[in-house]
C-alpha cells in the first residue's frame, strides 16, 4: 500500500537526534524539501559524536564532527544547529535526558518534532543503537514535559514558558512507518549533506558509498510513497483520540 503524504501545513520543526550524521542517513533530503518551502528547521544533537571514529581521540573527534554537522545542515538549508554535549555512546533514557530535551523544545517552540527510530531494530531487522533508542524515547516524553508548567519548572525561572504547541512527533527510520514524503527533487541535496561527514565516513571500518546507500534507501521510500525517491516516518499524534 502507498503511504499517505506527511502533513506540510506547518512552519517550524525541531529535529532532535543522538549524533551528528543521524539525520543525514536518510532524512536530510526531506528536510531540504521543507526548507525549500520556506519552513524553518532547527537541529539539536544530543552528543557531539565524539566516540564515533575509532582512529581519532574523542577530544579531537567531537569538534571535528560538530563542524561536519554544521556544514551538512547548511547543505539542506538549516541555519541553527545546537549541541547538548552529553556523552556519546552511553546515553541513558531518564529524567536528565528528558529535562535537557524539554528545555530545547521550550526554547524553540516547534509545531513538529522529528527524532530517530527508537525501536530495537531498523526496517529490515538491523539492530538499533542504544543512543538512538534513549534519545527517541526521551524526545517523545520531553515533548509532553515541555507543555507542563510543573515539570522541570526550574527552567521557567530563566524566562522560558511551557510549550504545548507540538502537534506531532515524526520518527525517522521507523519500522512502523505511517506516512511518506516525496524527496525526488531534493535527493541531491540530501546526498551533499551526508557527504559533508567525510571524517566519519573515512573512519568507518568498511567501504561506504553515500550515493549507493541513499539511492537504495530513497528508492525503498519511493516505493512506499509512489515516487522515485521518498522518505518515510512514523507519525505520532499528541492529542487524545486524534492524530493532532
C-alpha positions in Angstrom: 0.0 0.0 0.0 1.1 3.5 -0.7 1.7 5.6 2.4 -0.3 8.8 2.7 1.7 12.1 2.4 3.0 13.6 5.6 1.4 16.9 6.6 3.1 20.0 5.4 0.8 22.7 6.9 3.4 23.8 9.5 6.1 26.4 9.6 8.7 25.3 12.2 10.2 21.9 13.2 12.8 20.8 15.7 14.9 17.7 14.9 16.4 16.0 18.0 18.8 13.1 17.4 21.7 11.5 19.2 24.6 12.1 16.9 25.9 14.2 14.1 25.1 12.2 10.9 21.9 10.6 12.3 19.7 12.9 10.1 21.9 12.6 7.1 21.4 8.9 6.9 18.1 9.2 5.2 16.2 12.2 6.5 18.2 15.2 5.1 16.5 15.2 1.7 13.1 15.6 3.3 14.5 18.5 5.4 15.8 20.1 2.2 12.3 19.9 0.7 10.8 21.7 3.7 13.4 24.4 4.0 12.9 24.9 0.2 9.2 25.6 1.0 10.3 28.3 3.4 9.8 26.3 6.6 12.3 26.6 9.5 14.0 23.5 10.8 16.3 23.6 13.8 18.8 20.7 14.6 19.6 19.5 18.1 22.4 17.0 18.5 22.3 15.4 22.0 26.0 14.4 21.7 28.9 15.6 19.5 29.5 12.1 18.2 33.0 12.1 19.8 33.1 8.3 20.3 32.2 7.6 16.6 35.6 7.5 14.9 37.9 4.7 16.2 41.1 6.3 14.9 40.5 9.8 16.3 40.6 10.6 20.0 37.2 12.0 21.3 38.8 15.3 22.2 39.6 15.8 18.6 36.7 13.9 17.1 34.0 15.9 18.9 34.8 19.3 17.4 35.5 17.8 14.0 32.2 16.1 13.9 30.4 19.2 15.1 31.9 21.2 12.2 30.9 18.5 9.7 27.3 18.6 11.1 27.1 22.3 10.7 28.3 22.0 7.1 25.8 19.2 6.4 23.0 21.2 7.9 23.8 24.2 5.7 23.6 21.9 2.6 19.9 21.4 3.3 19.1 25.0 4.4 19.3 24.6 8.2 20.9 27.5 9.9 20.6 26.6 13.6 22.4 23.6 15.0 22.7 23.1 18.7 24.8 20.5 20.6 23.9 19.4 24.1 27.3 17.8 24.7 26.0 14.8 26.5 28.4 11.8 26.4 28.4 9.8 23.2 27.8 6.1 23.3 26.5 5.9 26.9 23.2 7.9 26.8 20.6 6.7 29.2 16.9 7.2 29.0 15.7 9.0 32.1 14.7 12.3 33.7 18.0 14.1 33.0 17.8 13.4 29.2 14.1 14.4 29.2 14.9 17.6 31.0 17.6 18.6 28.6 15.4 18.0 25.5 12.3 19.6 27.1 14.4 22.8 27.5 15.2 22.8 23.8 11.6 22.3 22.9 10.6 25.2 25.2 13.3 27.4 23.7 12.4 26.8 20.0 8.7 26.2 20.3 8.2 24.0 17.2 5.0 22.6 15.7 6.6 19.4 14.6 9.4 17.4 16.4 11.5 15.0 14.4 13.5 12.2 16.0 15.2 9.0 15.2 13.9 5.4 15.3 13.8 4.2 18.9 12.6 0.6 18.2 15.0 -2.2 18.9 15.7 -2.7 15.2 15.7 -0.8 11.9 13.5 -1.8 9.0 14.9 -5.0 7.7 15.9 -6.2 11.1 19.3 -4.5 11.7 20.0 -3.9 15.4 19.4 -0.3 16.5 22.0 1.6 18.6 21.5 2.4 22.3 21.9 6.1 22.0 19.2 6.2 19.3 16.8 4.3 21.5 17.4 6.5 24.5 17.1 9.8 22.6 14.0 8.8 20.7 12.1 7.7 23.8 13.2 10.7 25.8 12.2 13.1 23.0 8.8 11.7 22.8 8.3 12.2 26.5 10.1 15.5 26.6 7.6 17.0 24.1 4.9 16.4 26.7 7.1 17.5 29.6 7.7 20.8 27.8 4.0 21.7 27.9 3.6 21.0 31.7 4.4 24.0 33.8 5.1 21.9 36.8 7.5 19.5 35.2 11.1 20.9 35.1 9.6 24.2 36.4 13.0 25.4 37.4 13.6 26.1 33.7 10.9 28.7 33.8 12.9 31.0 36.0 15.1 31.7 33.0 12.3 33.3 31.2 11.1 30.2 29.4 7.4 29.4 29.2 5.7 26.0 28.8 5.2 25.0 25.2 2.3 22.6 24.3 2.2 23.6 20.6 3.9 20.5 19.3 1.3 18.8 17.1 3.1 15.6 16.2 6.4 13.7 16.7 7.8 12.2 13.5 10.1 9.2 13.8 12.6 8.8 11.0 13.7 5.3 10.1 10.9 3.6 12.0 9.9 0.0 11.1 6.3 1.2 11.7 6.2 4.0 9.1 2.8 5.5 8.6 3.5 8.4 6.2 5.9 9.4 3.5 7.2 12.4 1.6 8.5 12.7 -2.0 12.2 13.6 -1.9 12.9 13.1 -5.7 13.7 16.8 -6.3 15.9 17.1 -3.1 17.7 13.8 -3.3 21.0 15.5 -4.4 20.8 18.0 -1.5 20.5 15.0 0.9 23.5 13.4 -0.7 25.5 16.5 -0.4 24.6 16.7 3.2 25.7 13.2 4.0 28.9 13.7 2.0 29.9 16.5 4.4 30.6 13.8 7.0 33.9 13.0 5.4 36.0 12.2 8.5 33.3 10.0 9.9 32.8 8.1 6.6 36.6 7.8 6.1 36.8 6.3 9.6 34.4 3.5 9.0 35.8 0.0 9.1 34.0 -0.9 5.8 33.7 0.6 2.4 30.7 3.0 2.4 29.4 4.8 -0.7 27.0 7.6 0.3 25.3 7.7 -3.1 24.8 4.0 -3.3 23.4 3.9 0.3 21.0 6.8 -0.2 19.9 5.6 -3.6 18.8 2.3 -2.1 17.1 3.9 0.9 15.4 6.6 -1.2 14.2 4.0 -3.7 12.6 1.9 -1.0 11.0 5.1 0.4 9.8 5.9 -3.1 8.2 2.5 -3.5 6.3 3.3 -0.2 5.2 6.7 -1.4 4.6 6.1 -5.1 7.5 8.4 -6.2 11.0 7.9 -7.5 12.7 8.7 -4.1 11.0 9.1 -0.8 11.4 9.2 3.0 9.1 7.6 5.5 8.2 8.5 9.0 6.1 7.1 11.8 3.7 9.9 12.8 2.8 10.0 16.5 -0.1 12.4 17.4 -0.1 14.0 20.7 -3.8 14.7 21.1 -6.3 12.3 22.7 -8.3 10.4 20.1 -6.8 12.1 17.1 -3.6 12.5 15.0 -3.2 16.1 16.1 
